[in-house]
Amino acid sequence: MTAVEERRLKVLLKDAVAEVLEERQDLLRAAVQESLEDAAMLRAICAGEKTRPVSRNKIFQRLARAA
């Protein structure tokens, strides 16, 4: 592939992605939301690794009281 073809392909790809994001904002919104949820889950896991273990029973007792 020549340099000119590569540049043209890059422009076409950028245009296609921009068009999809414009027409399907829900896809971008869902991807961002998923990324934020993944980051929050990672932070929760890291925080949980720094605490002492708790029994399953205690967790369910706490959830029952909160409901």
C-alpha positions as CSV (number, residue, x, y, z in Angstrom):
1,M,0.0,0.0,0.0
2,T,1.4,3.4,-0.9
3,A,1.6,6.4,1.4
4,V,-1.1,8.1,-0.6
5,E,-3.4,5.1,-0.2
6,E,-2.6,4.9,3.5
7,R,-3.5,8.6,4.0
8,R,-6.7,8.2,2.0
9,L,-7.7,5.1,4.0
10,K,-7.0,7.0,7.3
11,V,-9.2,9.8,6.2
12,L,-12.0,7.4,5.2
13,L,-11.8,5.6,8.5
14,K,-11.9,8.8,10.5
15,D,-14.9,10.0,8.5
16,A,-16.7,6.6,9.0
17,V,-16.0,6.6,12.7
18,A,-17.2,10.3,13.1
19,E,-20.4,9.5,11.2
20,V,-21.1,6.4,13.3
21,L,-20.6,8.4,16.5
22,E,-22.8,11.2,15.2
23,E,-25.6,8.9,14.2
24,R,-25.3,6.4,17.0
25,Q,-24.5,8.5,20.1
26,D,-26.0,5.7,22.2
27,L,-23.0,3.5,21.3
28,L,-20.5,6.1,22.5
29,R,-22.6,6.7,25.6
30,A,-22.8,3.0,26.4
31,A,-19.0,2.6,25.9
32,V,-18.2,5.5,28.2
33,Q,-20.7,4.2,30.8
34,E,-19.2,0.7,30.6
35,S,-15.7,2.1,31.0
36,L,-16.7,4.2,34.1
37,E,-18.4,1.1,35.6
38,D,-15.2,-1.0,35.0
39,A,-13.1,1.7,36.6
40,A,-15.4,1.9,39.6
41,M,-15.3,-1.9,40.0
42,L,-11.5,-1.9,39.8
43,R,-11.3,0.7,42.6
44,A,-13.8,-1.3,44.7
45,I,-11.7,-4.5,44.2
46,C,-8.5,-2.7,45.1
47,A,-10.1,-1.2,48.2
48,G,-11.5,-4.6,49.2
49,E,-8.1,-6.2,48.9
50,K,-6.8,-3.8,51.6
51,T,-9.5,-4.8,54.2
52,R,-9.9,-7.9,56.3
53,P,-12.0,-10.8,55.1
54,V,-15.7,-10.9,56.1
55,S,-17.9,-13.9,56.2
56,R,-20.6,-14.4,53.6
57,N,-23.2,-14.6,56.4
58,K,-22.1,-11.1,57.8
59,I,-22.5,-9.6,54.3
60,F,-26.0,-11.0,53.9
61,Q,-27.0,-9.8,57.4
62,R,-25.8,-6.3,56.6
63,L,-27.7,-6.4,53.3
64,A,-30.9,-7.6,55.0
65,R,-30.7,-4.7,57.5
66,A,-30.2,-2.2,54.7
67,A,-33.3,-3.4,52.8
